[in-house]
């Protein structure tokens, strides 16, 4: 355990940011699963709606620095490609 006041503060701040990052990553993963579930069920309308919300969440996470912009772009690209491949 840290003894210096500033080090104690850093520990608290890091914990807060870690919890926030975990929550946002979890939300993104949930959105991706919803898109994949709609694709699996062959429901084009639901997949497109889920894709729109998932894309929004992924881009928000990237803008906050939780995901690298290329990582976010790759996730969006793969989901979009999967939805577009549906007949």
Secondary structure, 3 states (H helix, E strand, C coil): CCCCHHHHHHHHHHHHHHHHHHHHHHHHHHHHHHHHHHHHCCCHHHHHHHHHHHHHHHHHHHHCCCCCHHHHHHHHHHHHHHHHHCC
